[in-house]
Structures are given as C-alpha cells and as structure tokens.
Amino acid sequence: MDTTHLHQIAVEAMRSRGLLPDFAPQALQEAEAARQSAPERNDSIHDLRHLTWFSIDNDDTRDLDQLSVAEPLADGTSRLLVAVADVDAKVAPGGAVDGHAAVNTTSVYTAAGVFPMLPEVLSTDLTSLHEGQERLAVVVDMQVATDGTVSESTIYRATVFNRAKLTYDAVSAWLDGVGPPPPQIASVPGLEDQLRWHDTLAGQLRQWRQTRGALNLNTASARPVFENGHLVDLRPDEKNRAKDLIADLMIAANGATARFLVAKGFPSLRRMLQAPRRWDRLVALAAGHGVQLPETPDAPALDRFLNTRRLADPAGFADLSLAVVKMLGAGEYAAAPATTTGATGSGHFGLAVNDYAHSTAPNRRFPDLVTQRLLKASLAGEASPYSAEQLAEIASHCTLQENNANKVERQVLKAAGAWLLQGRLGEVFDAIVTGAAAKGTFVRICSPLLEGRVVRGFEGLDVGDAVRVRLVAVDAEKALSTLNRFERHAQFVDEM
C-alpha cells in the first residue's frame, strides 16, 4: 500500500467524523499574511535570548512547541523555565485560521501523514520554536525543591532563542550510556550541563508524583514504516528516557499554569481523568497476579502493583500497561471556574495531580491555545476572553473531537494493517483483549501492531485478558472503501 491510498482513506475518515482534512483558502491566505506582521515589542516582554534554550522532540518534528532551560540555586533548589510558543500572536481569535482550529481542535496524526491543526506556514514556521530563530513565547518559571515539589512559579512573556534542536532517541541513548553525545553538545556551551540537570530535575518531579500515586505505565503506539513510499510495517513507538524527561517537565508546567490562572481569578480549561469506573476489573487483573487491591480506586496501590509487575515480567509489561490504560478510560476536558483549586473531580487520576491545564502544545491542541489566551489576558490586566459558558462548550467539543481524531488514527492504522496481513491467513498470534462490548470483542497483536475483531471463541473474554488468536479473514479492498467497519476486515478466532 502506498501513501496515496492511505491519504485517501484518512481524508474520508476525517470527513465522516466531522473533521476538516483541508484548510479553506481564506485560512491559508490569513496564515500567509501573518508573515508580514511586525514582531511585538513592549516593556512587559522579557528578553531571555541569552539563555541556553533547547528542544527535544521526534526526529521528524517541525512544529516545535516548547523549549526549556534550568539552573541550580544557592539554597539547593532549582529554577526550571519552560517556554511555550506564542501561537496566539499569529492566530487572531475569530479569524479563519482560528475557526479551523476550533473545529478540529487537534492535529491528527495518521499513518498517511499529519493533518495539522494550523496551516504549516504557522505551525512549522512562524509559530515553531526553530533552532537558530528568535521567537515570542509564554514562559512558565518554576522553582523546584529537591523532593520534586514546585514550591513557587510565575508566568510571563519573553523572547527566546532555540540553541539546539535535539531528538528523543539520540538524547535517550546518550543519557543511558549506549550512544554518542548529540553533536550540538560540542558546539553549544553549557548544553551538556543543561541536559544532565534536566534529567535530574525530571527524576525529582517524577518521584514526587509517584509518591502520590502517579501511574508508571509503558504503552507503545504504532509507528508506520515506509520504504520507497510503500508501507512495510507497523512497529511500536516506545517510550524512552528523553520522552519521559520532557513529559515530566510539561506536567509540571501544566500544573503551574492551572494554579496561576486560579491565582489571577481566571476560569480555565482543565484536563481530567476520573477515577476508573471499571476499578473492579483492575482489582481482578491484580488478583490474577496474586496482588490484592483495595475495593475502591487507589492510585498509589495500583502503582505499587504496576512496579511489582514491571520488575517481575519486563517483557510483558507493555501488554499489562495497555490493559490498565483501557480500564482507566479516556481523559476529558472540563471548564473550571476561577475559584477551582484542588477541588474534588478536577484532577487527573493517572498523573496524580489536582490542578492541570493543557498549555504546552498550542500548535497542536486548541485547548492549549485557549489557555494561552487566558494567560495573556491575565498578564495584561484584561478580562477573560472567554465566558464560563464558552469554556464549557469548548471543553465538550474538544473532548468529542479528540475522540474522533483517535478513531480516525485507528481506522487508518487498521486499513494499513489489513494490507500488511494479506498472505498471513491461518497464522497464530499472541494478543491482548482491548475491547469487549456488545459491538464485538477486539484484540491487539504485536507484529504488526494492530487490532482486529474476534469472531469465534470470544465468550467470556474481557479487557486485559491475554489470548492466542488465529487470523481467519482479511479484506484489504474493503478496508479501502468501508473505513468504519474494519473489525470485519481482520478477523481472529480464539485459539485457547
């Protein structure tokens, strides 16, 4: 299967889910016109270009949303700065670009390529924190204690300069001692110290959350592999040390952002994950490994179980993590009033944080752009640009569209997987149950990494069960034409 076929599948899937695969001409014209806008200058914008800012992202990422820099302080604490691209400076509220972003609410990452939330002239150029470029940013300035608590924080606007665009794989291999140092270390003074201090800080931040019950999971998403423009495999895109490092920093920045808006008397958009509705299944899952969990949701107890299994069965931990993620359910957005801080129901169960607002990826997520506008209004002494009712509507729509985007991504992967499985009928695969409902029972196999429907022998199966399945049907042509019925294209039977 080539990229043209996959792109057609992705476009049709997006349209069927209420997502816009293409930008309107007016939006493209508006984005191009942003090249002519003069950079904003005023006394409230700090000049931080002299600091050793750097980014870490995927090898092929061009929409760079954040930079960071850190320094140890005399009292043993650390100062951590996270600079987030000032996307609002180039995307006017109510304009054509903003309208497209408000509909889709997210970039859609498919095996056919990326459908960006913003035109690429913005997201991969004017509002991207590229190496060697001066950019406007919103900076989250935090003081981190040795135990990982963010003891103080503030937010302000600044100009920044990315001195090194680094990649997850290279940084992770170097930190783990199995790869050479990134080449920028030799040319950017102080960069090596920055990376090592970031690694220490990330560990402290992570440890603080884990003492409160943050779940240490290890799930793998499918990464399409192409050779000469043709799909040849779906391989796991696994976590590594550098990805964890950046995630820990962003979690800290997002928490500080939520608390800042409360302190300013502003409403906000929160990212939430409720306590699991299917806690009984998690209890049963742990019991199957000889561990007794409490009868009511308890994040620290669940994380202790996960850590035990990680040590006991490293090879099987990814499958266990997937089962737990499925049972935890999906996160959602919610509007929070100006007085909300640590309120019941406003937190994130998996991250073990109470106040949490997505803010660090405004090129890719609309909630982050909305949060940025709230921050900038509060800094300017202006009223909130969104009413409580508007934020509630945005939260509901963003949750819906995130779910739709995830479905599109899965549909395109399944269509790609149907092609990859041609000629493999009758093969037996190790699998894990990822869905069990009236509409069908679904499993995920590892090579290629994809899901299919169990058509015989599914009685009694539930999410998280490990099974062996045999491939009995693949209909690649149908995968091209009937995107929302993939479960009938790759069919398995339970071999246990």
N, C-alpha and C positions, 0 to 999 in steps of 0.2 A: 504494500500500500504506500503511495507517495503522499507528500504533504498537500497536494491539491485536493485529493479525495478527502483527507481529514479536515481540511479547511471548510469544504462544503458541508460536511457533517456538523462541524462546530457552528457554522452560521445558522443552519437550520435549527439546531438545538437551542441556540440562544433566542432566536425569534419565537420558538414555541414556548419558551419560558418567560417571555416578556422582557428580554434583554436586548439592547441595541448593539448589533455587531459592527455598525459603521457610524461614523460621525457625519452629521449634517454639514453641508457646505458652509453654512454660516458659522458653525463651531470651528471648522478648520481655518476660516478666514480670521475669526476672532483670535484664535491661538497664534496665528502667524503675525497678526498686528501687535501682539504683545512684545515682539522683538523691538519695536520702536519706543516702548515706554521707558522713560528715564528711570534709573535706579533711585529709590527713595533715600533721602538723606535727612536726618534730624538728630538733635542732641540726645534723644532717648534711645538711639540705636548705638549700642556699644561696638567698638572696633576691636574684635578679637582675632584678627587675621594673623597675628604673630604667633599664636599657639600652634602646637603640633597636632592639629586635627587629622584624623584619618577615618576611613570607612572600611568595613569588612562586609562582603556580600558574595553572591554567587559569581562564578567566573563570567557569565554572560549578562549580568545585570547592568542595565544602563540607566534605570530610574532610581538614583541613589537618594534615599530619604533622610538619612541621618549620619552625622559624624560624632566623634567623641574625643575627649581628652581628659586626663586625670593628673592629680599631683598629691603626694603625701603632705600632710600638715604637721606643724610642730607638736601638736598635742596628741599625735598618734592616729588621728582620724585622717580621712582622705576627702579630697574635693573631686567630684565627678561631674563633668559637663557633657550634656547630650544636646547637640544642635540639630534641629529638625527643619527641613527645607521650608521656607516661607512660600508655600504654594498660593496662599490667598493673595499675595502681592501681584500675581499674574492672572488669577482667575476671579473675575468680578462676580459677586453674588447676583443672581438673576439673569446672567448672560447665557449665551448659547452653550458655552463650554460647561458652565455650572449646571445647566439644565440637563445635559447628557450625563454628567457625573451623578446628579441627583436621581436619575432614572436607574442607572446600572448599579451605583453605589460601591462598586469594586472593580478592579481589574480581574479579568477571567483568564486563568492560566490553563490552557488545554494542550493536548498532545499535538495539536495543529499549530500552536503558537499562542502568543499573548494577545488578548483583546484589551488594550489599556483603557483605564477609566478616563484618562485625559489624552488629548492629541499628543503624539510623540514629540512635536516641536516644543511642547512644555515638559512632559514627564521625563523625556530622555535628553533634554537640552536645557531650556531656560530655567526650569524648576528642579533640576537634578544637581546634586552637590558633587559635581565632577572634580576629579583630580586637576589641580592647577587652575581652578576657577574661583573667583570671588563671588560669594552668594549671600543673600539675606537669609537669616534663619531665626527661629524662635528657640532660645536656649533654656534648657532645664538645668539649673545649677544646684547640685546636691552636696551635702556633707554626709559622709558615710562613716559610721563608727566601726570599730574593729569587729564587733559582733554582727555586722551587716545591717543594722538599723539605719534608716535615713533620718538623721537627727534634725537636720534643717534643710530647707530647699526654697528656692525662689525661681522666678521665670522672667525673662526679659528678651528683647530683640537685639540682634547683633549681626555684624558682617563677619563671615568666616571664610576660611580658605583651606580646601582639602589638599593635604600634602602627600597623601598616599592612598590609592585605591587598592586594597588588599582583598584576597579571596579566602573563603572559608577553608577550602581544602588545604591550601598552602600554609595558612597560619596554624591550622589544627595540626598538620603533620610536623611543623617546626616545634610547636609547644609540646607535642608528645615525644619529641626527640627522634622522629623517624624520617624527617625531611630537612632539606636545607633551609636557611632563613630566607624569607621573602626578599627579593632583590632590592626593594626600596629601603631596607634597613641600612644598607651600605651608603645610600645617598641622602637619607633624611636624618639629620642629627636628632638624637633623643627618641627615635621611633622604637628602638628595641626596648628601652626602659618603659615606654608607654605601653607596649603590648604586654610586657610581663606584669606591670602594675594593674592593667585591666584584668588580666587573668586572675590575679589575687583578689581584686575587688569583686569580680563576678562570683568567685567562690564564696566570699563573705556574704554577699547579697543572697545567694542561693541557700547557704546554710541557715540564714535567718528565716527564710520562708519555709524551709524544710522542717525546722523545729516547730513550726506552726501547722504543719500538715500538707505542705505543697507536694504534689504527686510527682515522683520522679519516673516518668514514663519514657519509653523508647519505641516510637512508632515510625514506620517507613512509608513514604508516599512513592507512587510510581513515577519514574522518570523515563520518558520516551527516548530511545536511542536510534538515531538515523545514520545511515551510510549511503552517500551519494543521493540524498533526497528521498530515500526509502526507509520506512520504519522496519527495524530488525529486532527490537526487543523492548520490553518494559522492565526496567531494573529499579530496585529500591533506592530512593534518595534518602540516605540515612543521616541521623544526627551526628555531630562531631563536637569536639571541644570548642571550636571557634563559634559554631552556631549557638551552643549553649551560652557562651560568653556574651554574645550580642543579645540573646533573648533575656538574660538576667539584667542587663543594663536597661533594655527597653521596658521591662516590667517595672523597674524602679522609677523610670521617667514617667510612665503612665500613671503610677500611683501618686507621684508628686504632683502631676498635672491635675488629677481629680481633687486633691486636697487644696491646691492653690485656688481653684475656682470656688470651692466652698468658702475659703477664707476671704475671697473677694465678694461674696454674696451673690454668686452667679449660679444659675442652673447648669446642668451638664448632661452629656450622653455617657452612660456607663456601659461597660462590657461586663456581663454577668454570666455565671454558670451556677445554677441552682444545685442544692444537694440532690444526689441521684434519686430519681423516682423508683428505679429498679435496684435499690440497695439490697433487696432480698437475693437477687441474682449474684451480686458481688459477695454476699455472705456465703452463698452456695459455692461460688468459684473458689473462695479461700478455703472452705471446708474440704473441697476436693484435694487440696494440698496439705491438709492436716492443720489448718490455721482457723481459729475461731474469731470472727469479727463481731463487734457489738451489734445489737439488733437495730440500732438507729445509726444514721450516717455519721461517720467518724473519720475525718481525713487523716489525722496522724496514725490511726490504727491501720488504715488502708495503705498508707505509705510504708509503714513498717513491714507489712506483708509483701509489698512490691519489692522492697530492698532485699528481703529474705530470698525471694524467688530469683532476683537478678543474680545473686551470688550462687544459688543452688543450680540454676539452669540458664546460663548466659545465652545459649543458642536459642532457647525457646522464649526468651523474654520479650522479643518483639511481638510474637503472637499473643502472649499474655497481655501486653500493653494494648494491642488492638482490641482485644476483648473488653478490657476495662474502659477504654475510650468509648466504645459503642454503648456500654452500660451507663456511662456518665451522662450521655446525651450531648446535645449541641449547645454552644453558648448563644447568647442573645444580647441585643442592645435594649436599653431602657433609659427613659428620661428620669433624671433625678432633680428634685427641687434644690434651691440654693442652700437649704439648711441640712441637706443629707450629708452625713459623715459617719461611716461605720454602722449605718442602720441595718437592721435585720433585712435580709433579702437583697441587699445591694452589692454583695460581694461575689467573688469568684472562687468556687469550691476547689477547683483543681490547682489554682495558684496560691491559695491560702492568703488572699488579700481582700480587704473590705472595700477600699476606695480605689476604683480602677477605671480609667477612661482611655480608650484608644486615641493616641495622639501622635505617634511616631512614624506614620506612613501616609501622609496626606496626598502623595502622588498616586497611591494605590487604593485607598479606602476613603469613602466620603465621610464617615463619622469622624475621622481624623481631621479632615478639612473643616468640618463644622466646629470641632473642638478648638482648632487653631483660631477660627474667627471669634469664638468666645474669649479665648485668651487675649487676643489682640485688643478686643473691645475693652476688656477689664483693665489692661495696661494703659489704654488711652483715656480711661475715666469715662467711657461711654456706656450707654445702656446695652443690655444684651441684645444681639442682633436677631435672636430667635425667642419667641414666646414659649412658655411651657407647653402649650398645645402643639406648636410647630415641632418642638423637640420630640414629643411623644409620637407624632406622625412619622418623623424622620426615623426614629428608633424602630418602629414597627416595620417600615418599608425596608430599612437596611437589613434587618433580620430576615425578611422574606427574600430579598434579592441575594443575600449571601447564600441562603439555602438553594436558590435557583442556580446560582453560579456553580455551587458544588455539584449539583445534579448535572449541569452541562459538562463539567470537567469529567465526571464519572462516565457519562454517556459516550464522550469522545474516546476515553480510555477503553471502554468496553468494545466499541466499534473497532478500535485498533487491535484490541486483544483477540477479537473474533477472527481477524485476518491472520494473526500470528499463530492461532491454534489450528488453522487448516492443516490437514495431514497428520494430526495427532489424536484422531479418534481412537478410543479404546485405551489410551494411556491412563494410569492411575496417579493421582496427585495427593500429597498431604495438604490438608486445608483446615481452615478455622471458620466457624459459623459467624457471619457478620450481620445477619438479619433473619428473624423468624417471626412472621406475621401472617395474617390471612392472605395477603397477596403473594406469599411464597417464602421459601427458605433459601437463603443465599450464603455462599461460601467464598472465601478468598484463597486462591492458590498463590504460590510464591514465584514460579518461573514459567511464563511471565507473570508479573504481579498484577492480578486482576480478579474480578468477581464473576460468579456465574450462579445460575439457579439450580437447586437440587430438585429433580423431577421424580425421583423414586427413592424410597428409604429415608425420607425426611421426618417421619413421625417421631416425636419425642426430642428432636434436636432443638437447641436453644443457643442464643448468642454466647459465644465464648467456647463452645464445645469444639474439641479437636477431632477431625474425622479424616478418613481416606475416601476419596471420590474418584469415579471413573468418568472420563469425558465421553458423552454419548451423542452429542449433536452440536454442530457449529453451522451457522448460516451467515457467512460473511456478506453475501449480497444483500440479505435482509438488514444486516447491520448498517448498510449504507442508506437504505430507504426508510426504515422504520426505527427511528432513533430511540423512542421511548419504550421499546419493547425488547431491549437487549436480553432480558432474562430468558427469552426463548431462543436466543442465538447460540449461547454456550451453555449446554445443559449437562448436569452431572448426576450420577446416582451414588448413593452412599454405599461404600464398599465394606463397612464394618459389620 
